[in-house]
Amino acid sequence: MPEYLEVSEARQRSGLRLVLTAGVPGPWGEAAKGLFFAKAIDYAAVRQEGGGENAALEAWTGYANAPQALYEDEAARCGWREIIDLAERLAPEPALLPEDPSDREAVLEWVALLADKNGLGWNRRSMLLQSALSLPPEILGKARRPLERLASRYGYSPEAASKAPARVAEILQRFAAQWQAQRARGRHYLVGQALSAADIYWAAFAALLRPLPQDLCRMPETLRGQYGAIGPVVEAALDDALLLHRDAIYRDHLALPLDL
């Protein structure tokens, strides 16, 4: 586990601070970590409690969620596009947004399918919340309040959760087609011929479907089981070639084992 700063400590620091949910491979946070790792940008990790009130954090930045990127005295950046732009600004090379305008736009579109509202991550979170909130109160125990807080924060509803598997499957089918087309051209990345933010975000978000093995990603077995319980609709759409691409991106470009 990395050396997390508490909010009170982080407020006294300069440079780049990255607010992360401690102890779990949250895909938005792992993707942000991947961006900065690929560019060799140092940061201090700041602890956020998943589903917690995080009152001190909200009082500091205006937001209770993670990830957040805070650079010097600039406003907190919470959105995936803001965090990518900050990484590109702090270290222009290697570029994770292609110079070619059409490839650049394509990278942003693929990342949005993973990380934006109604994207793969958003819908998998609905599925996970539906599964957890359906457990009996005696099993949920103290976890119910944090789960309810997450459900409220991210607009969960049973109606949205019922539509989520079909949306996740649709997105996976689009990624599979793109990856197949790229491989047919002899290319090793989702867009163009070089590593981009799309590859990093895919590698991180694939955890919501098939987490990396325990020796590479130490996480509670209960959470591992929940992440991997994707159901038949999503299972049918998940191309193993995409998981092999995830593995290659981690092996060749990102840090292993994951430091949660």
Backbone as a ProteinNet text record, in pm:
[ID]
protein_1_A
[PRIMARY]
MPEYLEVSEARQRSGLRLVLTAGVPGPWGEAAKGLFFAKAIDYAAVRQEGGGENAALEAWTGYANAPQALYEDEAARCGWREIIDLAERLAPEPALLPEDPSDREAVLEWVALLADKNGLGWNRRSMLLQSALSLPPEILGKARRPLERLASRYGYSPEAASKAPARVAEILQRFAAQWQAQRARGRHYLVGQALSAADIYWAAFAALLRPLPQDLCRMPETLRGQYGAIGPVVEAALDDALLLHRDAIYRDHLALPLDL
[TERTIARY]
84.7	0	87.9	55.2	138.4	126.8	216.7	214.5	114.3	-7.9	-112.6	-97.8	-115.1	-126.6	-270.8	-289.7	-421.9	-444	-570	-602.6	-526.9	-518.2	-450.4	-304.7	-240.4	-101.4	-93.1	-183.9	-179.9	-199.4	-277.8	-303.9	-177	-80.5	44.6	148.6	120.2	216.3	199.7	307	300.7	312.7	322.2	335.6	205.1	215.6	98.5	56.4	-70	-129.7	-248.1	-256.5	-360.6	-445	-572.2	-664.9	-714.1	-696.2	-728.9	-806.5	-895.6	-965	-868.2	-836.4	-733.3	-781.4	-695.1	-718.4	-796.6	-847.3	-924.1	-876.8	-886.5	-846.1	-959.7	-997.4	-1100.4	-1052.4	-1127.2	-1075	-1042.9	-1123.9	-1092.4	-958.4	-937.6	-813.2	-694.3	-710.6	-599.9	-562.6	-661.1	-630.5	-551.1	-590.6	-516.4	-373.1	-356.1	-221.9	-141.6	-207.4	-140.6	-92.2	-172.5	-131.5	-1.4	2.1	118.8	239.3	216.3	327.1	389.1	304.9	355.8	439.3	411.2	484	592.5	611.9	712.9	692.4	566.4	532.3	510	586.6	571.3	450.5	386.5	274	269.7	202.1	175.5	32.4	14.5	-118.6	-189.7	-317.7	-399.8	-515.2	-539.6	-639.8	-782.5	-866.1	-1010.5	-1077.2	-1183.3	-1255.6	-1372.3	-1371.4	-1480.4	-1613.3	-1710.6	-1841	-1846.4	-1733.2	-1731.4	-1777.3	-1794.9	-1836.5	-1724.6	-1600	-1484.1	-1505	-1550.6	-1585.7	-1464.8	-1349.7	-1230.3	-1185.7	-1196.4	-1159.9	-1252.6	-1381.1	-1478.2	-1458.2	-1423.9	-1400	-1278.8	-1183.1	-1060.5	-1081.3	-1136.4	-1139.7	-1277.1	-1381.1	-1517.3	-1577.8	-1500.8	-1548.6	-1513.4	-1602.1	-1577.9	-1531.1	-1532.6	-1504.1	-1356.5	-1321.1	-1187.6	-1203.4	-1102.8	-979	-996.2	-902.8	-887.2	-738.6	-706.2	-568	-556.4	-464.9	-443.6	-299.4	-282.6	-148.2	-126.7	-24.6	6.5	-120.4	-150.7	-269.7	-384.9	-379.1	-487.1	-607.1	-721.9	-844.9	-833.4	-904.8	-904.4	-962.1	-901.1	-949.9	-1005.7	-1134.3	-1200.7	-1239.3	-1266.2	-1310.4	-1195	-1223.9	-1118.1	-1049.4	-1126.7	-1065.1	-972	-1013.1	-927.5	-796.4	-804.3	-684.4	-591.4	-647.6	-564.1	-494.7	-570.3	-512.6	-400.6	-418.1	-313.7	-188.2	-204.5	-89.3	-16.4	-90.9	-29.8	45.9	-9	55.4	183.4	179.8	296.1	411.4	379.1	483.7	433.3	459.5	408.3	454	567.7	617.2	633.8	595.6	528.6	383.6	340	203.1	104.9	4.1	-101.3	-228.6	-227.9	-329.2	-256.6	-290.8	-216.1	-220.8	-117.5	-111.9	-212.1	-230	-326.1	-466.6	-536.9	-667.9	-770.7	-777	-877.5	-844.9	-715.7	-677.2	-699.3	-671.1	-691.4	-838	-924.5	-1068.5	-1112.7	-1056.5	-1092.9	-1052.3	-932.7	-888.9	-986.9	-1026.2	-1118.7	-1254.9	-1298.4	-1426.9	-1420.8	-1307.9	-1296	-1287.3	-1213.4	-1206.4	-1343.8	-1418.4	-1552.4	-1642.5	-1629	-1710.1	-1679.9	-1562.3	-1526	-1558.6	-1525.6	-1516.8	-1624.9	-1700.1	-1799.4	-1931.8	-2025	-2159	-2217.5	-2283	-2342.1	-2237	-2110.3	-2006.2	-1997	-1894.6	-1878.8	-1864.5	-1780.5	-1759.5	-1884.1	-1953.4	-2076.8	-2180	-2194.4	-2294.2	-2251.4	-2122.4	-2077.3	-2096	-2077.6	-2100.5	-2247.5	-2338.4	-2480.4	-2506.6	-2443.1	-2460.3	-2407.7	-2291.2	-2232.5	-2318.7	-2370	-2455.8	-2585.2	-2642.3	-2765	-2741.7	-2630.1	-2599	-2579	-2505	-2475.3	-2598.7	-2677.3	-2793.1	-2906.6	-2899	-3002.2	-2973.3	-2855.8	-2822.7	-2906.6	-2934.1	-3011	-2938.8	-3014	-2952.1	-2852.1	-2878.7	-2786.7	-2651.4	-2648.1	-2521.1	-2451.7	-2529.3	-2471.4	-2413.9	-2487.5	-2440.6	-2403.3	-2282.6	-2238.4	-2205.8	-2199.2	-2168	-2285.8	-2405.7	-2523.1	-2514.1	-2475.3	-2473.1	-2374.4	-2249	-2159.7	-2213.3	-2278.6	-2334.6	-2448.7	-2531.3	-2640.5	-2586.5	-2476.7	-2414.8	-2362.3	-2299.6	-2251.2	-2368.2	-2475.3	-2591.7	-2650	-2656.4	-2709.1	-2615.5	-2485.7	-2385.7	-2382.9	-2403.6	-2386.4	-2517.4	-2629.3	-2756.1	-2803.6	-2773.3	-2817.4	-2969	-3024.1	-3164.3	-3178.2	-3273.8	-3294.4	-3324.2	-3391.7	-3423	-3296	-3205.2	-3078.2	-2996.4	-2996.2	-2918.6	-2971	-3100.5	-3157	-3112.4	-3080.8	-3035.3	-2884.1	-2814	-2668.7	-2598.8	-2638.8	-2565.3	-2567.7	-2679	-2686.8	-2595.9	-2587.7	-2501.2	-2353.6	-2316.6	-2178.7	-2143.2	-2233.9	-2209	-2191.5	-2274.1	-2262.8	-2125	-2079	-1948.6	-1837.2	-1845.1	-1742.8	-1738.3	-1852.7	-1855.3	-1787.2	-1804.6	-1739.2	-1588.4	-1545.7	-1402	-1342.9	-1415.2	-1365.2	-1348.2	-1444.6	-1435.1	-1317.9	-1296.9	-1185.3	-1052.2	-1042.1	-917.1	-888.9	-992	-974.5	-926.6	-982.5	-940.7	-796.4	-757.7	-619.8	-522.1	-556.4	-467.5	-455.9	-564.8	-560.2	-464.5	-441.6	-346.8	-204.9	-188.7	-57.8	-22.5	-123.8	-99.5	-120.7	-57.7	-56.9	-130.3	-201.5	-270.9	-410.7	-497.7	-637.4	-658.4	-573.4	-583.2	-442.7	-427.7	-298.4	-193.9	-68	43.1	127.1	71	144.6	49.1	107.5	29.4	-46.8	-172.5	-253.3	-333.5	-401.7	-488	-594.9	-636.3	-738.4	-689.6	-564	-508.8	-499.1	-455.8	-441.2	-576.6	-675.7	-808.9	-869.5	-849.7	-901.7	-836.4	-704.8	-636.1	-692.4	-719	-771.1	-915.6	-997.8	-1140.4	-1169.7	-1078.3	-1097.9	-1106.2	-1056.2	-1067.5	-1212.2	-1302.8	-1444.8	-1506.4	-1427.8	-1474.4	-1394.7	-1263.5	-1171.7	-1053.3	-1053.6	-937.6	-810	-698.4	-568.8	-552.7	-466.7	-447.1	-404.4	-428.4	-404	-258.6	-164.1	-24.6	11.2	-72.4	-50.2	-144.5	-252.4	-352.8	-413.7	-354.7	-401.9	-526.6	-640.7	-766.4	-848.2	-942.3	-1024.7	-1096	-1097	-1156	-1304.5	-1373.7	-1515.6	-1531	-1449.4	-1455.5	-1412.4	-1311.8	-1268.1	-1383.9	-1455.6	-1569.7	-1677.9	-1702.5	-1804	-1763	-1636.3	-1588.3	-1602.2	-1573.2	-1574.3	-1710.4	-1812	-1947.3	-2019.9	-1994.6	-2044.3	-2175	-2215.1	-2341.3	-2330	-2427.6	-2416.9	-2415.7	-2487.3	-2493.6	-2356.4	-2293.4	-2160.8	-2056.4	-2069.2	-1974.5	-1969.3	-2083.2	-2087.7	-2020.9	-2014.5	-1957.7	-1809.7	-1754.5	-1616.6	-1521.1	-1447.1	-1351.3	-1220.2	-1173.6	-1049.2	-931.6	-938.2	-828.7	-813.8	-924.8	-917.1	-845.7	-866.1	-797.3	-647.9	-612.6	-471.4	-407.8	-484.7	-433.4	-413.5	-508.3	-492.4	-362.9	-339.9	-220.1	-92.9	-93.3	24.2	51	-54.7	-36.5	23.7	-26.3	32.5	177.2	201.7	336.7	438.1	399	494.2	498.5	390.9	383.7	346.4	289.6	239.3	306.5	278	344.9	272.7	349.1	298.8	394.9	340.1	197.8	133.3	-0.4	-70.4	-47.1	-25.4	0.4	-124.6	-207.2	-337.8	-336.9
-119.7	0	124.3	223.6	343.7	421.4	515.3	600.8	713.7	692.9	792.6	908.4	1027.5	1145.5	1161.7	1206.5	1250.4	1390.6	1430.9	1560.9	1674.4	1669.5	1777.8	1789.8	1675.8	1678.5	1726.1	1676.5	1709.6	1858.1	1921.5	2064.8	2147.7	2093.4	2166.1	2142	2048.2	2011.4	2096.6	2104.1	2165.2	2054.2	2090.5	1991	1921.4	1800.7	1723.8	1629.1	1635	1542	1474.1	1343.7	1264.7	1196.7	1234.5	1176.4	1043.8	936.5	801.4	727.6	638.9	551.8	443.6	442	352.3	207.9	117.3	-25.2	-96.6	-26.7	-91.8	-41	-126.8	-82.6	-8.1	106.6	187.4	228.1	200.2	220.2	364.1	459.8	600.1	639.3	595.4	626.3	554.1	425.5	350.5	407.2	453.9	515.9	644.2	725.4	848.7	816.7	717.1	675.3	631.4	559.6	512.1	625	729.6	845.4	904.2	927.4	991.2	897.5	767.9	672.9	669.3	662.5	655	777.3	890.3	1013.6	1042.1	947.9	963.5	1092.1	1121.9	1239.4	1193.4	1246.3	1210.3	1280.2	1211.7	1270.8	1213	1283.2	1234	1182	1059.4	999.2	1049.8	1083.9	1135.6	1038.9	1004	902.7	955	875.5	897.1	766.3	774.2	654.8	629.8	516.8	483.4	475.8	554.1	555.7	632.3	689	764.8	907.8	977.3	1117.3	1205.5	1176.1	1251.7	1402.1	1439.7	1579	1671	1627.5	1711.7	1732.8	1628.2	1639.3	1736.3	1723.2	1811.7	1957	1977.1	2113	2175.5	2091.9	2140.8	2167.2	2069.4	2075.9	2107.3	2088.2	2103.3	1974.4	1864.5	1734.8	1627.4	1526.6	1417.3	1290.1	1289	1166.8	1157.7	1045.4	1023.4	964.6	986.2	1058	1209.1	1277.3	1421.3	1448.8	1533.7	1576.1	1721.8	1748.8	1885	1923.4	2028.5	2074.2	2215.2	2228.3	2356	2415.4	2542.4	2603.4	2612.2	2530.8	2530.5	2454.1	2477.9	2410.2	2259.5	2184.5	2038.7	1996.9	1894.8	1836.5	1699	1677.9	1550.8	1472.8	1541.4	1474.2	1409.5	1299.9	1227.8	1315.6	1400.6	1484.3	1588.1	1643.9	1741.7	1679	1556.1	1489.3	1453.2	1407.9	1381.4	1509.4	1617.9	1745	1792	1772.3	1811.4	1727.9	1597.1	1510.9	1553.1	1585	1627.8	1759.5	1846.4	1975.9	1961.9	1877.5	1865.1	1791.9	1699	1624.7	1597	1685.8	1668.1	1538.5	1485.6	1359.6	1255.9	1130.7	1084	1132.1	1173.9	1223	1106.9	1123.1	1021.8	1063.8	1184.1	1228.7	1253.5	1180.8	1191.1	1331.9	1364.1	1493.2	1499.8	1387.8	1383.9	1412.4	1512.4	1551.7	1438.9	1358.4	1252.1	1142.9	1108.3	1009.5	1063.8	1191.7	1254.7	1247.4	1282.4	1277.4	1134.9	1039.1	898.8	852.7	890.6	852.8	904.4	1029.5	1087.8	1019.3	979.5	909.8	772.3	700.8	569.1	582.2	680.5	699.9	734.6	818.8	855.4	732.5	637.3	515.8	435.1	451.8	382.7	464.3	593	671	775.9	807.5	913.4	859.3	949.6	906.7	816.1	710.5	607.5	527.2	538.3	455.1	321	244	110.3	115.5	205.1	212.6	252.8	350.4	400.1	286.8	209.5	102.4	-18.3	-51.1	-159.8	-121.9	3.6	47.6	28.2	58.1	33.4	-114	-199.5	-343.5	-387.7	-334.9	-371.2	-322.6	-200.8	-148	-227.7	-265.1	-344.9	-477.4	-542.3	-670.4	-654.4	-552.2	-532.9	-491.6	-399.3	-348.1	-449.7	-554.9	-659.5	-761.7	-751.8	-845.5	-815.7	-917.6	-896.1	-800.4	-722.9	-626.8	-689.6	-814	-876.3	-908.4	-922.5	-946.2	-813.6	-716.5	-586.4	-515.5	-516.9	-454.8	-309.2	-272.7	-133.7	-86.8	-179.9	-141.1	-73.8	-87.6	-33.1	118.7	189	335.6	384.2	334.1	376	342.1	226.5	189.2	282.9	316.2	410.2	547.3	586.5	715.1	713.3	603.3	590.2	590.4	519.9	513.7	652.8	731.4	866.7	956.7	942.2	1028.4	1006.3	882.1	850	816.2	857.6	846.1	704.7	613.7	475.7	464.9	377.5	338.2	195.5	117.9	-17.7	-17.8	85.2	95.6	107.8	196.4	212.1	84	17.9	-105	-215.1	-217.4	-321.6	-304.9	-181.8	-155.8	-166.4	-173.5	-163.7	-277.1	-404.7	-510.7	-495	-455.5	-438.2	-325.4	-217.1	-105.7	-145.4	-217.7	-264.2	-355.9	-446	-538.4	-463	-362.3	-281.9	-215.6	-159	-91.7	-193	-309.2	-411.3	-458.7	-470.4	-511.3	-407.6	-281.2	-175.6	-179.5	-202.1	-212.8	-334.9	-445.8	-566.9	-544.9	-477.7	-450.4	-358.5	-256.9	-165.7	-237.8	-321.5	-392.1	-492.1	-556.8	-648.8	-574.6	-457.1	-377.7	-332.3	-291.5	-248.5	-364.5	-479.8	-595.3	-634.7	-621.6	-653.8	-562.1	-442	-347.9	-369.5	-467.3	-491.6	-395	-333.5	-234.2	-295.2	-232.6	-289.5	-203.8	-102.3	-10.7	16.3	67.7	85.4	191.9	294	401.9	431.8	444.4	479.9	373.3	417	323.1	343	411	435.1	429.6	409.4	410.2	541.6	532.7	652.4	636.1	742.6	737.5	630	598.8	495.4	360.5	325.4	198.4	195.1	306.1	311.4	300.8	371.7	364.4	225.7	164.9	28.6	-65.9	-58.6	-146.7	-133.1	-9.6	12.8	-32.9	-3.8	-35.1	-183.3	-256.9	-400.7	-470.8	-405.6	-463.9	-487.8	-408.8	-423.9	-546.8	-614	-732.1	-856	-841.6	-947.5	-881.9	-879	-820	-896	-826.3	-891	-995.7	-1095	-1198.4	-1138.5	-1213.1	-1162.8	-1123.5	-1191.9	-1156.3	-1023.5	-977.6	-849.1	-740.7	-782.3	-686.7	-742.8	-708	-759.3	-681.3	-750.7	-688.3	-789.4	-743.5	-837	-935.9	-1062.9	-1166.1	-1141.1	-1084.5	-1053.5	-952.7	-848.2	-746.9	-805.4	-890.9	-956.8	-1035.9	-1107.9	-1184.3	-1095	-981.2	-888.1	-827.3	-788.1	-731	-832.2	-958.3	-1060.2	-1118.3	-1086.7	-1141.1	-1053.1	-1074.5	-983.2	-1028.6	-1154.4	-1200.9	-1244.1	-1318.7	-1380.1	-1281.5	-1170.2	-1074.3	-1011.1	-967.5	-906.8	-1012.8	-1129.4	-1238.1	-1270.5	-1275.1	-1309.7	-1204.6	-1080.4	-970.8	-947.5	-1010.3	-984.1	-1070	-1006.6	-1074.3	-1094.9	-1218.6	-1247.1	-1168.9	-1133.3	-1057	-920.6	-864	-736	-751.3	-864.2	-887.8	-910.4	-976.4	-991.8	-855.9	-766.5	-631.3	-559.4	-573.6	-517.1	-565.4	-697.7	-754.5	-696.2	-678.5	-625.4	-480.4	-402.2	-262	-254	-333.2	-332.5	-381.2	-488.2	-544.9	-447.1	-378.5	-298	-150.3	-100.4	44.4	91.5	4.1	48.4	-26.6	14	-42.4	-166.9	-273	-396.2	-439.8	-498.7	-514.3	-380.4	-376.9	-254.3	-222.4	-94.5	-48	25	-43.8	10.2	68.6
0	0	0	-83.8	-86.5	44.3	61.4	180.1	155.3	202.6	181.4	278.1	226.8	311.2	355	477.5	518.4	462.4	456.8	397.4	464.7	596.3	669.1	626.7	597.2	551.3	406.7	323.6	181.5	157.6	241.2	224.1	241.8	312	336.8	227.9	138.8	35.4	-89.3	-167.8	-300.5	-403.8	-530.1	-635.5	-665.4	-717.1	-758.3	-647.6	-611.2	-516.3	-584.6	-566.3	-631.5	-524.9	-518	-421.3	-476	-397.4	-441.4	-333.3	-376.6	-282.7	-238.1	-110.5	-59.7	-56.7	-102.2	-82.1	-188.8	-289	-394.9	-531.5	-635.6	-769.1	-840.1	-785.1	-849.8	-988.8	-1093.5	-1228.9	-1264.5	-1218.7	-1247.6	-1182.9	-1059.9	-991.6	-1051.5	-1084.6	-1143.7	-1280.1	-1355.7	-1484.6	-1465.3	-1368.1	-1340.6	-1298.9	-1212.6	-1174	-1295.7	-1387.5	-1507.5	-1596.2	-1608.5	-1689	-1635	-1504.2	-1444.9	-1443.4	-1426.9	-1430.7	-1569.8	-1673	-1809.7	-1845.5	-1781.6	-1808.3	-1704	-1611.1	-1505.3	-1425.8	-1393.4	-1312.6	-1168.5	-1076.8	-936.3	-875	-781.6	-709.3	-569	-480.5	-346	-342.5	-291.7	-282.6	-157.5	-173	-63.4	-41.2	83	115.6	100.7	33	28.8	67.7	146.3	190.1	96.2	27.4	-63.9	8	-36.6	27.6	157.7	200.7	325.4	305.5	414.8	405.9	351.4	388.4	339.6	356	475.4	500.1	489.7	541.8	535.9	392	312	171.3	98.7	123.2	57	100.2	227.2	274.9	207.3	171.3	106.3	-42.5	-113.5	-260.5	-318.1	-235.7	-286.5	-335.1	-328.6	-377.3	-275.3	-264	-170.4	-239.3	-371.7	-445.2	-483.6	-545	-599.7	-740.3	-827.4	-801.9	-815.1	-757	-776.9	-795.5	-889.7	-909.7	-869.2	-778.1	-729.1	-757.1	-836.6	-870.8	-818.6	-733.9	-671	-609.3	-638.7	-579	-678.2	-784.1	-883.5	-830.1	-890	-848.5	-871	-788.4	-801.3	-935.4	-992.8	-1118	-1086.3	-1116.8	-1086.4	-1211.8	-1319.9	-1441.6	-1516	-1586.2	-1657.7	-1761.7	-1831.1	-1934	-1871	-1759.2	-1689.7	-1644.9	-1597.2	-1546.6	-1661.9	-1773.7	-1891.6	-1937.1	-1945	-1991.1	-1898.5	-1766.9	-1673.3	-1696.4	-1712.5	-1737.9	-1865	-1970.2	-2095.7	-2077.7	-1996.1	-1973.1	-1892.7	-1789.4	-1702.2	-1769.4	-1859.2	-1930.8	-2072.2	-2165.8	-2302.5	-2370.2	-2328	-2384.8	-2274.3	-2301.1	-2422.7	-2428.4	-2543.4	-2559.2	-2551.1	-2469.3	-2457.4	-2529.4	-2584.6	-2679.5	-2811.3	-2916.9	-3042.8	-3102.1	-3176.7	-3244.9	-3358.8	-3427.6	-3537.8	-3485.1	-3540.1	-3484.2	-3482	-3587.3	-3590.1	-3488.6	-3475.1	-3374.4	-3233.3	-3215.3	-3085	-3044.3	-3138.5	-3110.2	-3082.8	-3156.4	-3135	-2995.6	-2951.3	-2816.4	-2711.8	-2723.3	-2626	-2630	-2747.9	-2759.3	-2693.7	-2711.6	-2648.5	-2497	-2448.4	-2303.3	-2247.7	-2317.6	-2271.4	-2259.4	-2351.2	-2344.3	-2218.8	-2163.8	-2040.6	-1916.3	-1918.4	-1795.3	-1777.4	-1881.3	-1871.8	-1819	-1793	-1752.8	-1860.5	-1814.9	-1900	-1975.2	-1932.5	-1989.7	-1918.9	-1956.5	-1900.1	-1748.4	-1697.6	-1553.5	-1478.1	-1531	-1468.3	-1456.7	-1564.3	-1566.3	-1484.3	-1485.2	-1398.4	-1251.9	-1218.7	-1081	-1044.3	-1134.6	-1108.4	-1083.1	-1162	-1142.7	-1006.4	-968.5	-839.6	-724	-735.2	-629.5	-618.8	-732	-729.2	-657	-689.2	-625.9	-475.6	-435.2	-293.5	-214.3	-268.3	-194.9	-184.7	-264.2	-257.2	-147.6	-83.6	23.3	147.4	229.5	352.6	447.2	525	617.9	713.3	756.5	851.6	788.9	657.3	588.2	557.2	513.3	479.5	601.4	709.3	831.4	811.5	858.4	852.5	710.9	617.2	479.3	409.6	466.2	397.1	380.7	485.2	474.9	368.1	364.4	256.4	117.5	105	-24.9	-64.2	31	3	-34.3	29.9	-3.1	-147.2	-186.7	-324.1	-422.2	-387.5	-475.1	-497.5	-391.5	-402.7	-482.2	-457	-521.9	-672.7	-716.5	-858.5	-929.2	-871.8	-942.2	-965.4	-872.1	-886.7	-876.7	-958.3	-944.6	-997.3	-944.9	-997.3	-1147.5	-1194.3	-1336.5	-1420.1	-1375.6	-1446.8	-1441.4	-1326.4	-1311.9	-1404.1	-1427.3	-1514.1	-1658.8	-1698.6	-1835.2	-1849.4	-1737.1	-1739	-1813.4	-1794.4	-1865.5	-2017	-2072.8	-2218	-2264.3	-2186.3	-2223	-2213.9	-2108.8	-2095.2	-2211.9	-2246.3	-2357	-2488.3	-2511	-2633	-2641.8	-2531.4	-2530.5	-2555.2	-2491.7	-2512.1	-2656.7	-2718.8	-2859.7	-2948.4	-2915.9	-2992.9	-2972.7	-2849.5	-2824.3	-2894.9	-2892.1	-2957.5	-3107.4	-3169.5	-3312.5	-3343.4	-3260.8	-3280.6	-3265.1	-3162.8	-3139.2	-3251.4	-3300.5	-3412.9	-3537.4	-3562.8	-3678.3	-3664.7	-3544.2	-3521.3	-3540.8	-3489.3	-3505.2	-3651.8	-3726.6	-3869.6	-3944.4	-3891.4	-3951.3	-3897.8	-3809.6	-3750.3	-3640	-3577.9	-3473.9	-3335.3	-3236.2	-3101.3	-2999.1	-3046.3	-2955.9	-3009.1	-2923	-2960.7	-3066.7	-3066.5	-3164.9	-3215.8	-3347	-3402.6	-3378.7	-3366.7	-3356.2	-3230.5	-3132	-3008.3	-2889.1	-2770.7	-2647.1	-2635.1	-2594.1	-2571.4	-2443.4	-2406.3	-2288.6	-2302.4	-2424.7	-2444.8	-2394.3	-2421.4	-2375.1	-2223.3	-2163.9	-2018.4	-1950.4	-2002	-1941.1	-1960	-2076.6	-2094	-1992.6	-1977.1	-1883.8	-1743.2	-1700.8	-1565.9	-1551.9	-1650.5	-1638.7	-1658.3	-1718.4	-1732.8	-1597.6	-1492	-1357.4	-1318	-1370.7	-1338.2	-1404	-1487	-1558.5	-1518.9	-1520.6	-1479.3	-1408.7	-1277.2	-1207.6	-1239.8	-1234.6	-1247	-1136.7	-1156.9	-1053.7	-919.8	-813.6	-678.3	-657.2	-720.8	-700.5	-766	-860.3	-925.7	-874.8	-809.7	-760.9	-633.9	-520.9	-392.7	-350.9	-350.2	-313.8	-235	-151.9	-75.2	-167.1	-127.2	-212.4	-238.5	-140.3	-161.4	-274.9	-273	-378.3	-512.1	-511.5	-635.1	-697.3	-612.7	-662.6	-719.4	-654.1	-702.9	-836.7	-848.8	-975.4	-1089.4	-1059.3	-1164.3	-1195.5	-1114.8	-1137.4	-1237.8	-1364.8	-1467.4	-1531.3	-1509.2	-1564	-1709.5	-1758.9	-1892.1	-2008	-1996.4	-2107.3	-2131	-2023.1	-2034.8	-2069.3	-2008.1	-2035.2	-2184.1	-2248.2	-2390.2	-2477.7	-2429.8	-2509.5	-2482.4	-2378.5	-2339	-2420.9	-2508.9	-2596.1	-2519.2	-2512.3	-2441.1	-2497.8	-2625.6	-2686.2	-2619.5	-2573.8	-2503.1	-2369.1	-2302.9	-2176	-2198.4	-2307.3	-2340.9	-2369.4	-2432.4	-2455.9	-2322.5	-2231.6	-2096.4	-2033	-2041.4	-1980.5	-2042.5	-2174.6	-2243.5	-2204.5	-2189.9	-2151.1	-2011	-1918	-1783.7	-1787.5	-1861.9	-1866.9	-1926.5	-2032.2	-2108.8	-2069.4	-2005	-1986.1	-1846.5	-1762.5	-1633	-1519.2	-1396.4	-1280.6	-1231.5	-1208.5	-1148.4	-1038.5	-929.5	-899.8	-866.5	-873.7	-838.7	-691.2	-665.6	-529.6	-483.1	-405.9	-368.2	-226.9
[MASK]
++++++++++++++++++++++++++++++++++++++++++++++++++++++++++++++++++++++++++++++++++++++++++++++++++++++++++++++++++++++++++++++++++++++++++++++++++++++++++++++++++++++++++++++++++++++++++++++++++++++++++++++++++++++++++++++++++++++++++++++++++++++++++++++++++++

